[in-house]
Amino acid sequence: MDISLIVSNILNPPILFFFLGMTAVLVKSDLEIPAPIPKLFSLYLLLAIGFKGGVELIKSGVTQEVILTLLAAMLMACFVPLYTFFILKLKLGIYDAAAIAATYGSISAVTFITASAFLTDLGIAFDGYMVAALALMESPAIIVGLILVSLFTVDEKREFSWSEVLQEAFLNSSVFLLVGSLIIGVLTGERGWKVLEPFTQGLFYGILTFFLLDMGLVAARRIKDLQKTGVFLVSFAILIPILNAGIGVLIARLIHMPQGNALLFSVLCASASYIAVPAAIRMTVPEANPSLYVSTALAVTFPFNIIVGIPLYLYAINLLWR
């Protein structure tokens, strides 16, 4: 593997600020970002990436390539929680296995955004409609996870309010803002982009950098929770993303995605949700232990993907696309 890809990724300012956040916790600095600010930056990133994706989608149109990509995205969002559930069930109870499976079936928008920035720095083109794939992969895993709980538990007292589940899956703030911004981008097109470009483009890298600083703080605080997970879950949190990315790369090659799109698709397959799915699972499956499904996604998989995974997956894509 070309080690320069990893070095290039690590030496990006957003990644270095992620390390700075982790270091602050490890050396016990009092660096802290007030709670409302990371939430605001998260919403900004979703708005910006969704709006840009909508503008690019209207440019490209709904082609066979777009349809195949979106179908592949939904397929992976359903397949990953199914097969990982049975792996996890070897060591964990039904509730924890289903919660973690749903977490890894869904996606991390920030990992996707970091991969987009990585491609931009390398000058590798990608299509904005990949944001639509991002939006479509957020919710199915939640539904699959809850179906698995209902199928494998014999607790007759357990009753899901499916209306609440569906609302949480499809109308939670991240999905709603991402899809809404995508639609607004489609409706306003190039004219809307020119109006919002100073906001959605000019500020983007600065906000991403500040957000990853906060993510470094949060991830480092979660490291202590890994003591409760054991070797099995730490290994799972690294190996399963690699496996999922490998499946994603093969699907991307099969349907002839360009290299930039292939990397974003494989990153979506490899990432794990630490916002939308934990919120839904906490509400619907309170028996699951949050320290398991949050800490594995946030303290292991997220750092692994943004530091090593993204360049690793691009290296595999470069080999296959030659």
Buried (B, 14 or more C-beta within 10 A) or exposed (E): EEEEBBEBBBEBBBBBBBBBBBBBBEEEEEBEBEEEEBEEBBBBBBBBBBBBBBBBBBBEEEEEBBEBBBEBBBEBBBBBBBBBBEBBBEEBBBBBBBBBBBBBBBBBBBBBBBBBBBBBEBEBEBBBBBBBBBBBBBBBBBBBBBBBBBEBBEEEEEEEEEEEBBEBBBEBBBBEBBBBBBBBBBEBBEEBBEEBEEEBEEEBBEBBBBBBBBBBBBBBBBBEBBEEBEEEBBEBBBEBBBBBBBBBBEBBBEBEBBBBBBBBBBBBBBBBBBBBBBBBBBEBBEBBBBBBBBBBBBBBBBBBBBBBBBBBBBBBBBEEBE
